[in-house]
Amino acid sequence: MNLYYLHLGLDYYDYIESNNDLRYEFQKHTNFIDDYFSKEIRKLKLKTDGTFKMIAISPTEFEIKKSSVVPDKALKVNLSFNKKRYEQIKATEDCSYYLELLEEGFKKANDYKKIHLQELLNVIQKFKDNDCKNEWQHKKKRSKSDDLEVILNCEFTTNHFQLVAIINQISTKKELAKGVVMRTDTGSFIHEGMYKNILIDKDIIVTNGSDKPIIKINKKAALKGELKFKILGDKEIKEILSYGLDI
């Protein structure tokens, strides 16, 4: 069995009744770390002893419980939660406290089971070296008849998720237009399924997970170097996808 997931979140059982709002808020701010580290860990194909496929690092202000393997094959470790430090960074792009919790959690987990500690510490260093960015290319589409290449890049941070459209001219490799076309509140389940494919026709269309048009980019404007777009769908969808955007 390989290690597949990393989860950093306040202890569910300690906070679900005492302060679930804090638990949920913390989880939203650390989802981008869960996402990044889980993807990096899978690439490494780290073998476990067969009892766990996930490491769950669970800070708490309450009693520190012994490390154990809990249901869903998660190796769970408790750490002391410094709420004051969390409050200082939660509205910023500073993720230093989260990474300190990861490092401490990995070391404590390794005291209980062998988890390929050095490889996991190397992932932390790689994340730091890349300025704690969780970014990836989602989709690339070309239209030779329009001499256009459209790229969708994802940027997932502690405070938001955003989809960036880049429109290039194929023949000259010139960037014609670039900008954020979708922004949501942070949290992995908020943006999932909101974007999927690119269609190039009269305009440039971004579809969602159900293959429905969700964003329309003006192709004529893009050819002139301008990024003009419209979010489609009902009012609720527009509000979710335009979080923090002035459109």
C-alpha positions in Angstrom: 0.0 0.0 0.0 1.3 3.5 -0.9 0.9 6.7 1.0 -1.7 8.7 -1.0 -3.1 11.5 1.2 -2.0 14.2 3.6 -4.5 16.0 5.8 -3.8 19.0 8.0 -6.8 20.0 10.1 -7.9 20.7 13.6 -8.9 17.5 15.5 -12.5 16.7 14.3 -13.7 15.2 17.5 -12.3 18.0 19.7 -13.9 20.8 17.6 -17.0 19.5 15.9 -19.1 20.5 18.9 -16.9 22.9 20.9 -15.9 25.2 18.0 -16.8 23.8 14.6 -16.6 27.3 12.9 -12.9 27.5 13.9 -12.4 23.9 12.6 -14.0 24.7 9.3 -12.2 28.0 8.9 -8.8 26.4 9.6 -9.6 23.7 7.1 -10.4 26.1 4.3 -7.1 27.9 4.9 -5.1 24.6 4.8 -6.9 22.9 1.9 -4.4 24.1 -0.6 -1.6 22.4 1.4 -3.6 19.1 1.6 -4.1 19.3 -2.2 -0.4 20.1 -3.0 1.1 17.5 -0.6 -1.3 14.7 -1.5 -0.4 15.1 -5.2 3.3 15.3 -4.5 3.2 12.3 -2.2 1.5 10.1 -4.9 4.3 10.9 -7.3 6.8 9.5 -4.8 5.0 6.1 -4.5 6.0 5.7 -0.8 5.3 2.3 0.5 3.6 2.0 3.9 3.4 -1.1 6.2 -0.1 -1.7 4.8 -2.1 -0.3 7.7 -2.4 3.3 6.5 -2.5 5.3 3.2 -3.0 8.8 4.8 -1.3 10.9 7.4 -3.7 13.1 9.3 -2.0 15.8 11.3 -4.6 17.1 13.9 -3.6 20.1 16.0 -5.7 20.6 19.2 -6.0 22.9 22.2 -7.2 20.0 24.2 -5.7 16.7 25.4 -2.9 15.4 23.2 -3.9 11.8 22.3 -1.5 9.0 21.4 -0.7 8.5 17.7 -2.9 5.8 16.1 -4.3 4.4 12.9 -7.9 5.3 12.7 -10.7 4.2 10.3 -10.2 5.0 6.6 -6.5 3.9 7.1 -5.3 7.2 8.4 -2.2 7.5 10.6 -3.4 10.3 13.0 -1.1 12.4 15.2 -2.1 15.1 17.6 -0.1 18.3 18.1 -0.6 21.3 20.3 -2.5 24.1 18.4 -1.2 27.7 18.9 -4.4 29.6 18.1 -2.6 33.0 18.5 -0.1 32.2 15.8 -2.9 30.9 13.5 -4.9 34.2 14.0 -1.8 36.2 13.1 -1.4 34.5 9.6 -4.9 33.4 8.6 -5.7 36.4 6.5 -2.3 36.6 4.9 -0.3 34.5 2.4 2.1 33.4 5.2 2.0 29.6 5.5 5.0 29.3 7.8 3.0 28.1 10.8 1.2 25.4 8.7 4.5 24.1 7.5 5.9 24.0 11.0 2.9 21.9 12.0 3.6 19.6 9.0 7.2 19.1 9.9 6.4 18.4 13.6 3.6 16.1 12.5 5.7 14.1 10.1 8.4 13.6 12.8 5.9 12.5 15.4 4.2 10.2 12.9 7.6 8.7 12.1 8.1 7.9 15.8 5.0 5.7 15.6 5.4 4.2 12.1 8.1 4.5 9.4 6.8 7.0 6.9 9.8 7.9 4.7 10.4 11.0 6.8 13.2 12.5 4.7 11.2 12.3 1.5 8.3 14.1 3.2 10.6 16.7 4.6 12.0 17.2 1.1 8.5 17.9 -0.2 8.2 20.7 2.5 11.4 22.2 1.3 10.3 22.0 -2.3 7.1 23.8 -1.4 9.1 26.5 0.4 11.5 26.9 -2.5 8.5 27.5 -4.8 7.2 30.3 -2.5 4.5 28.0 -1.2 2.6 28.0 -4.5 0.1 25.4 -5.5 -0.2 26.0 -9.2 -0.8 23.8 -12.3 -1.9 23.8 -15.9 -5.4 22.5 -16.2 -6.0 22.6 -19.9 -4.5 23.7 -23.2 -6.5 24.0 -26.5 -5.4 25.1 -30.0 -7.3 26.4 -33.0 -5.1 26.5 -36.0 -7.8 28.2 -38.1 -7.9 31.1 -35.5 -4.1 30.9 -34.9 -5.0 30.8 -31.2 -3.8 28.8 -28.2 -5.8 29.0 -25.0 -4.4 27.8 -21.7 -6.1 27.5 -18.3 -3.9 27.6 -15.3 -5.0 27.0 -11.7 -3.7 28.9 -8.7 -4.8 27.5 -5.3 -3.8 29.6 -2.2 -4.7 29.8 1.5 -7.2 32.6 0.7 -8.7 31.8 -2.7 -8.7 29.6 -5.8 -8.4 31.2 -9.2 -8.5 30.2 -12.9 -6.1 32.1 -15.1 -6.7 32.3 -18.9 -3.7 32.8 -21.2 -4.4 33.4 -24.9 -1.4 33.1 -27.3 -1.0 33.5 -31.0 0.4 30.2 -32.3 2.3 31.5 -35.3 4.3 34.2 -33.4 4.2 32.6 -29.9 3.1 36.0 -28.7 0.9 36.3 -25.6 -2.2 38.2 -26.6 -4.1 38.4 -23.3 -3.9 37.0 -19.8 -6.0 37.4 -16.7 -8.1 35.8 -13.9 -11.5 34.6 -15.3 -12.7 32.8 -12.2 -12.1 33.2 -8.5 -13.7 31.4 -5.6 -13.3 31.3 -1.9 -10.6 28.9 -0.8 -11.5 25.3 0.1 -11.1 22.3 -2.2 -14.8 21.4 -2.6 -15.8 25.0 -3.6 -14.1 25.1 -7.0 -14.2 21.3 -7.9 -16.3 20.7 -11.0 -16.6 24.4 -11.8 -14.2 24.1 -14.8 -13.3 21.4 -17.3 -12.9 22.0 -21.0 -12.2 24.8 -23.5 -14.2 25.3 -26.7 -13.0 27.7 -29.4 -15.8 28.8 -31.7 -17.3 32.3 -32.2 -16.0 32.9 -28.8 -13.9 31.0 -26.3 -16.0 29.0 -23.9 -15.0 27.3 -20.7 -17.3 24.5 -19.6 -17.9 23.0 -16.2 -17.8 19.4 -15.0 -21.2 18.8 -16.6 -20.0 20.2 -19.9 -22.2 23.3 -19.6 -20.8 26.7 -20.7 -19.7 28.6 -17.6 -17.4 31.4 -18.9 -17.5 33.2 -22.3 -14.3 35.0 -23.4 -14.7 37.5 -26.3 -12.5 36.0 -29.1 -12.4 39.2 -31.2 -11.2 41.2 -28.1 -8.6 38.6 -27.3 -7.1 38.9 -30.8 -6.7 42.6 -30.2 -5.0 41.9 -26.9 -7.9 42.5 -24.5 -9.4 40.0 -22.1 -13.1 40.5 -22.0 -15.2 37.7 -20.4 -18.6 37.0 -18.9 -19.5 34.5 -16.3 -22.6 32.5 -17.3 -25.2 30.7 -15.2 -27.6 31.7 -12.5 -27.0 34.3 -9.8 -25.6 31.9 -7.3 -23.1 30.4 -9.7 -22.0 33.9 -10.8 -21.4 34.9 -7.1 -19.3 31.8 -6.4 -17.1 32.1 -9.5 -16.6 35.9 -9.2 -15.6 35.9 -5.6 -13.2 38.9 -5.2 -13.4 39.8 -8.9 -14.4 43.3 -10.0 -16.6 42.4 -13.0 
